[in-house]
Amino acid sequence: MWSNYRAGVRDHIVLSAHDDQGHHATPRTADTPVESTAPQMHAVQDQDNGQTLEQALACSGRGELDRPSVFTSRCCAPTVRIFDALHLFGVLRAQQGRHDEAIELITRALAPKPRLCRSAQQPGQRALRSAAHEQAVVSCQRAIALKADFAEAHYNVGNALHALNRHQEAIDSYQRAIAIKPGDVESHWNQSLSLLASGDYARGWQQYEWRWQAEDFQRLPKFKQAPWLGVEDLAGKTILLHAEQGLGDTLQFVRYASILAAKRARVLLRVPAALKPLCIGATGVDSVFSSGEALPAFDYHCPLLSLPLALGTRLSSIPAHVPYLGVSADRIGKWQGILGDRGVPRVGLAFSGDRSHSNDRNRSIPLERLQPLLSTTGIAS
């Protein structure tokens, strides 16, 4: 949904770098098991430590995240300064959710190697994925301290601050990422969500148009007709409004159809098949089509979530004429037969969304958490 930030975590971790002997360090992300190929390891002065590290690498490569910890005390003692060992165990600690230890180990690895600043945000990336947002801010800011123009770290800080509802700080972090990489789609898009959450609709809806540059949106249907963004007179014209995101977004933004109808436009609506019966009764809509159905001729089209931009929506002008959705008498009669006579008020609870959604943990609530509400007397739920 438009109100849920795109929680992408940037995985650009290790810059092309060299150890003290000039050997190339293979770049890797926090999620990638470290390969156990001996030739790719840095030269280790102490043979025992080298063998121990190789055993740990092999365990990591097999996905055995707990076993390498038995080698930690030898390779990561306070006096040891072997980059491979410190970096490996820092990554493992991040994968295990032990972020404080991860930061300490990776910081020690980086101390003599300022060019490896991207590694410093690895715990932050892991913290973002596990919703440890305060920790993510701290870790990514350490990376920024080593490299001020690290766009990915500024972007990740913005994501963490957005999740913490610190929207002005998030906007500023995204802006720093944009200043470094002006064409970065995700930074613009996520900044738009923080702008909207903070009530800055003028800038927020404009920035939200960056979503059309994202890979996910390249798969949506294209139309030969011109898009309508509020400029052309719609009187006597036919416009197609079309769903672009989730079911909830479609139901929220179809409210704008009545405004276009008031401009004397003929309004066509294209929605997922599951919503067609409900949207047939939407105020201002002349005809409803499900995805894949043939469409009649039309003059303009507009994605539903571009309507606030096209109509200059501000907090004070959000359409609030309700109800704007209607249900046929047949469907009302069917459900009255199922539910029986209404003795008490009926309340419907929507508690779960698409389990495969990347941000589902912030969208769905376990049913057992709602049990106290379901037990409320005097209400049918």
N, C-alpha and C positions, 0 to 999 in steps of 0.2 A: 504494500500500500504506500501511497505517497507520503504518509506521515511517519513511516518507519525508515530510518536512515539505512543506506546501503552499507552494510558493515564489512566491506571488503578490506582485507588487511594486506598491505603491500609486503611482498616477500623478497625484496631486493636486499640481500643481507651483506654479503662479503664482497668488498671491492677487489679487483685484481691486485694481489699483494704478494709479497715475498718475505721469507723468513730471513734470519740473520745470515744464512748461507746462500741466499739468492735463489732458493727453490720456489717454484710457483705453488701457491696455495689454491686448491680447487674450491671455487665458490660453491656454497651450499645454503639451503634455507633451513629454518628451524624445524620444518616438517619432514625433511629429507633424511633418511638414515644415512649415516656416514659410511661410505664404502670401505671395505676391509682390505683393499688392495695395498699391499705393502709398499710398492714403488711410489705411491702418491703421498705417502707420509713424509713429513719433514724428517731430516736426519736428527736422531736423538742421541745426545752425547752419552747418556748413561744406558748401557745395554739392557739392564734389568727393567728400567723405566720404559724402554722401547718395547720390550716384550709384553710388559703389562698393558701398555697403551694399545698394542696390536690386539690383545685379547679383548679389551674393552670395545675396540672398533668392530671386531667380529660380532660381539653380542649386540651392539647397536644395529649393525647391518641385518641381523636376524629379527630385529624388532623386540629384543629382550631388554626392555628399558630398565628393569630393576637390577639385573646381574652386573652391569658395569659399575654400579655403586660400590661393589666390593673392592674395586681397584682404586677408588677415589683417594683414599688416605695416602697411597704411595705417590701417585702422579700429581696430586693437587695439594701437597703439603705447602705451608706458607713460604718455604724457601725455594720451591720449584717455579721456574719461569718458562716452561715448555709451552709454546703457543698451542700446539695440537691438543695437548692434554687439557689445558684450561678451557680452550674453546669447546672441545667435545663434551666435557662434563658440564659446562655451562648450558649447552644446548639440551643435554639430557635432563638437567634440573628443570629447565623451562618446560620441557615436554611432560615432566612429572608434576608440573604446577608449583614447584618450589622456587618461586620467582626471586625471593631475596638472595638465595644461594646462587641462582643463575646470574644475577646482576653482579654479584661479588666476583664470581669466577671469570666471567667474560670481561669485566673491567680490568682484572689483573692481566688477562691475555692481551688486552689492547694497550696497556700502559706504555710499553716500548714501541707500539705500532700504531701511531695516530691515523694511518691510512686505512685502518680496518674499522673505521667508525660505524659502518653499517651493521657490524655484529652487535653493537651495543643496543640496538633496538630489538634484538631477537626476543628477550624476555617480554618486551612490550607487546610484540605481535602475539605471543602466546597468551599474555594477559588479556588482550582484546578478545581473543577467541573464547576465553573462559569467563568473560564478563568481569574480570578484575580490572575495572577501568582506571581507578586511582593509580594502581601499580603500572598500568600501561602508560599513563601520562609521565610518570617519573622515569621509566626506562627509556621512552622515546626522547624525552628531553635530554637525557644523558647523551644519546646519539647526536642530537642537534648541537650540544655543547662542543662535541668533537668536530662537527661539520655543519656550519650554519646554513649552508644551501642544500641541505638534505631534504628534498621535496617529499619523499615517501614518509619520512619521520614526521614532518609537519602535518601531512595528511592523516597519519595514524593518531597523532595527538588530537586532531580535530574530531576524529571518530569517537575517541574516548571521552572527550569533553561534551560532545553531543549526547552521548549515552548518559552522562552525568547531569544533563539539563543545564550545562554551563554554556549557553548558546552563543553569547557574545564572544567568549574566549574561543569557542569552536570556529566561529566565523572568521576571527582573526587568524587562527592557525591555518584554515583552508586558504585564506588570502595569501599567506606567506608561501604556501605550496604553489598557488597559482602564479605568484610573482616569479617563482623559479621555473615553473613549467606552465606557461599560459594556456596551452592547449589540452591540459589534463582534464578529461571528461569527468572522472569520478570526483575530483576536487570541486569542480564547479557544481556538479549535481548535489553532492552532500552539503556543500555550502548553502545551496538553495533551501534544503530541508531545515537547516538551522535558522536561516532568515525567516522562513515561514513560521517556524515554531516560536520565534521571538516576536512575531506580529508584523514584520517588515514585508508586507505583501508586494509593494511596488518593486523592490529588487528581487524578492524571493520567486515570484512567478516568472519573471524574466529569466532568472538563472535556471529555473526548472526546465526550460526548453533545451538545455544541454543534454537531457536524457535521450534525445533523438540521435545523438552521436554515439551512444553506448551500443555495445555489441548485441545485447538482448533485444534492442528495439529495431535492429536491422532486419529481423525476421517478420516484423509486422507487415500487413498488407499495404501496398502503395496504391495511390489513386492518381489518375491523370488530371482530375479536376484540381483547381487551385485551392490551397488551404485558406480558410477564413480566420483572420486574427483581429477582427473588429473594425476593419477599414471600410470595406464595401457595404453599400446599402443592400439589405436583404429583402426589402419589400418586393413581393412577387417572385422571389427566388426560392429554390429548393436547396436545403443544406442537409448533409449527412453528418450526424454525430455518431462517433464510433468508439466502442470500448477499447481500451489499450492495456489495462492492467487487471487487477483483481476484481472479484465480484462485489466486494464492499465498496471499492472505488467507483464502480459503475453505478451502484445504487446511490452513492453520495452525490455524484456530479450530474446525474440525469435531472436534477432539480433545475438546472440552467435552461432546459428546453423551453420552459414557459416564457423566459425572457426573450428568446429568439422568436417564439410565436407572437409575442407582443410587438415585434418589429415587422409583423406581417410576412414572416417566412413560413414556408412549408417545411416541417421538420421530420426527417427520417432518422431512425435510431437503429444502430446495429450492435447487438449484444450477444454474449454467449447464450447458447440454446437454453441453459438452465434458468436464465433470467427473463426469457421472452414472455412467458405468461404474466409475470408480475409487471413488466415494463409496458405491456399493452395499455395499461390504465394510467400511464404517467402523464401528468398535466403538460399540455403543449405539444405532445408527440402525435403526429398524424399516422405514421406507420412504423411498425417494429419488424426487424429482420434478424434472424439468428446468423451467427458466423457461418459463412459458406453458402448462404442463400443468395440467389440472383437479386441484384438491386435495380430499381428503376433509374431513370435519368435524374441527375442532380447537378447543381451549378457549383456548389462549394462543399468542402468537407472540413470538419474540425474534430480533433481528438477530444474526448470528454475533459481530460485534465488540462487542456489548453484554454478552455472556456473562461476560467478566472482571469487569465492574462488578456484574452480578447475583449472581455467586458470590463476590465479595470477594477476587479474586485478588491475591496479593502475590508478590514475587520468590521467596519460599520455597514458594509453593503453586501454581506454574505446572504444569498437568497434564503429566506426562512419562512416561506409560505408553505405551511403543512396542513393536511397531508398532500404530498405531490405524487404519491403512488396509490393506485386503487386496485381493488380485487373484485373480480366478477361475482355476481350473485350466486352463480353455480358453485364456485369454489367456497364461498362463505357457507352455503348450505351443506356442502360435503363435510366441512370441518365441524360445523355445529352438530351434525349427526355423530361424528367421532367423539367429540368432547362432551356432548350432553349439555344439559341446562347450565347456565352460568350462575352459580350460587355465590361465588366470591370472585374478586378481581383475578385475572389471569396475567401472569408475567412470563415472558419468554426470555431465556438466557442464552446468549451466544458465547460459548467459552472456548471453542477450539477452531483453529484455522488449518491451513495446509501444513501437515507435519514436515514436508520436505522443504518448506520455506527457510531460507538461511537465517532469518530473524524470528523463527517460530517461538523461541523461548520468551520473547517479549510480546507475543501475540496470543498465546494459548495459555489457559489456566487448567490445571488438573481438576477434574470434576469433584474430587473429594474436598478440595479447598472451598467449594461452593455449598457444601453440605449444610452449614448453618443457615444459609439463605433458603435452601430447599425445605428446611424444617420450620420456617416461619409460619405461624398460625394465621389463618384468615386470608391466605394467598394461595392460588393454584399455580404451580410452576411445572 
